[in-house]
């Protein structure tokens, strides 16, 4: 399970975020170049950078959760004992799991409805914009289940 999580988040999601960031940066640079030197900006670059930004942020949130780089308040947790920390981690992982489940469930519904609408410039289905919501929900759900299993294994070893 550890190897699957590492491959999924570090290799697949991590590299996908790098590619998306590169595409977003290049489209913004093309937009700046065309606006400054050609006096006629490309309209598709703004839309492409917008969709890449959405995917970058949402997938980045899943990767941040994996690396435990998300904002956390340790001040109150560190004042209490080990049992409180254990219960706190279980509650947090359950909440993240429920949030991921609802993101995936309703994200699929939104993406399905938005497939009929196309974007204004690139004429691609708007579901491509919203598909990142269920993908991120699934990633959060997988990670929360993984962390719950890790917490229970750690408690059983103690």
N, C-alpha and C positions, 0 to 999 in steps of 0.2 A: 504494500500500500504506500509506503514511504517513497519508493521509486516512482510509482505512478504519479503521485502528487508533485514530486520534483520535476519529472518530465513535463507534466501538464502545465505547471505554473512557470518554472524557470526556463524551460526550452521553448515550449509552444507559445504561451501567453507572453512571456518576456520578449521573445524575438518578434512576435506579432506587434507588440507595442513599439519596438524599435523601428520596424518597417512603417507602421502607421505614422510615427513621429517624423520619420524621414519624408514620407509623402506629404504630410501636412506642411513641413518646413519648405520643401521644394515648391509646393503650390503657392505658398505665401510669397516666396522669393520671385516666382514667375509673375505673380500679381503686381508686386512692387516694380519689377523690371518693366513690365508692359505699361504700367501707369506712368512711370517716370520717363522712359525713353521712347515708347511708341505712341504715347498720348491716347491710346485706345486700350483700356484694360480688358483682359479676358474675363468674361463673366463667369465661366465655369470654375475658375480657380477659387473664388470665394465660396462657392457651394461645396467644392471638394474639400477645402480646408475645414469647413463647418462640420461635415460628416466625419472627417478624420479626427477632429477635436472631440466629438462626442464619443467615438470609439476609444480614443486615447484615454479620456478621463474615466470612462466606465471600466474598461479593462484594467486600467491603472489602479482603480480602487480594489479590485480583486487581488492584484499582485501585492498591493500595499498590505492587505489583510494577511496574505501568506507570509510576508516578511515581517509582520507585526510592526509596520512603520506607520500605522494609522494613529491618530491622536488618541491618547489614553490618559486617564487621570489616575496616577498611581499613589497620589498623596494619601487618599482615604483608605485605599486597599492595603497599603503598607503599615497602617496603624493597627490593623487587626491581625489575628493569628492565621495559621496555615489552613485551618478548616474554612475560614471565611474566604480566603483566596480561592480555594478549591470550588466552593459553592458559587462564588462570583464568576469564575471562568465558565462553569457549566451554564449559568444563567445567560451570560453574554453569548456563548456559542449557540444556545437554543434560540435566543432572539435573532442572531445573525442568520441562523438556519431558517427561521420563520420568514424573516425579511427576504431572504434569497428565494424561498419557495413562492412567496407572493409576487416577487419581481418576475420570476420565470412564468408563473401561471398567467398573470395579467399582461405581462410583456408579450407573450405569444398571442394573446387576444388582440392587443393593440397592433402588433405587427401584421397580423392577418387582415385586420380592417384597413390598415394604411397601405396595403399592397395595391389597392385599387387607385390610389392617388399617386400621381407622378410629381417629381420635383420640377420647379419652374424653369430651370436652365438646362440641367443635364438630362432631364426627362427619364430619370430612373425612378422605380417605385419607392415611395417614401418608407416602405417597410425595411429598406436597407438602413435607413436612419435608426429606426426603432428596434431592429433586430438585436442590437447590442444590449437591450434591457433584459430579455430572457437569457441571453448568453451569460451575462454577468450574474444574473440570479442563480443560474445553474452552478457557476463557479463558486459563488458564495455558499450555496447549499452543500456542495461537495466538500469545501474546506471546513465548514462548521461541523459536518458529520465526522470528518477526519480528526478535528481537534477534540470533539467529544470522545471519540474512541481513544485518543491519546490520553486524555484526562482520566478516563476510567482505567486504562492500563497502568498509568502512573500510580493511581490510588490503590490498585490491587497489589502492586509491587511493594508498597509501603507497609 
